[in-house]
Amino acid sequence: MLDLDILFEKHEGQFLKLKLVENKLNFRRDLHVFLLLDKLTPSDRCMVSGAEHDQIWLDTDLENLAEVITEEQVIELIRCGVMLEDNHLTLFV
């Protein structure tokens, strides 16, 4: 199981470098994130669990995600603008 806190901090320099994402699932960064997370941790719940101002929180079980995600996929999320805050994935819109 990967330590997501360490990986998000380790790769923070990759933030919003969408051009470096190979094999894009969608050219819209938010949709790419949604599709990747749904592929890794499928659910029938809505992807967005909350929103405030210009930020959304993603409904993803981080324990389950840490069991299946690779370091490369964490980098991919960061390149799409995903942040890890207070044990939740979040994304500015």
Secondary structure, DSSP 8 states (H G I E B T S, - for coil): ---HHHHHHHTGGGTT-GGG-SS-S-SSHHHHHHHHHHHHS--SS-SEEEEETTEEEE---HHHHHHH--HHHHHHHHHTTEEEETTEEEEE-
